[in-house]
């Protein structure tokens, strides 16, 4: 069912997914630019990981690459793993990859543009302007193409075309409208064969929201303070602020039909176990890349406005995060 596969955004997560699928014999293509494009053409897609005995292992696979999606043609599966700020550009260029039955699997952080599609928790036709102003992305990628994916793994880019896998291999797959479709079952089986711990969700928005509940705070706080996750958790005042934001998000979730049964402290225990890791948004700041503030924080504020949940702590987090990012040229100068 999925013979021709394209990765759109071969960074840390996209490269990791692509390497696993290519190793299983997939006809893999990658849309890339600049140094990444040249590295993939010269050396293939390289993945660095640890073997069962702790030794570092590097594997490489040849992939078809192009800057122009039109050169790659229609695909059976397109895995979109760009950072949220890059989605408008993807939407403007993705059309040549899409046929009537192409599946677009979104492996991205935060609230995606399709979050309210087919979702009974909100009024039909409502959209999130914070992540898709004017509905540009939804117009370019029809809802019928989309399958959601929540990634529970840590990866990084050592150099263009070289991805390092640190820990985790969890992938949660689901239809935006819910249920378990034949294409989701087939996709899950494909990912399992490629070595990923893939499971099917009957309500993917719930899994997205639960992951967001943890990283919508630690990510931006790390970005504007430079602190690793352990230091954020160790400061009792900052941890209290994190908890206050999480309680607001939990109230919003309850209003839209995706309740969270845990308390913030339950999630803090999980975060502490990850140790001194560097969240992705801090990695982006250090690399001078645009940050995902809207998908992680602005969308929560917008959902709060839709549901009439007051969000003073989320508002403060958003203001601090975007001010820092604007000062460093990593977020648009707009209100």
Order of alpha helices (4+ residues) and beta strands (2+ residues): beta-alpha-beta-alpha-beta-beta-beta-beta-alpha-beta-alpha-beta-beta-alpha-beta-alpha-alpha-alpha-alpha-alpha-alpha-alpha
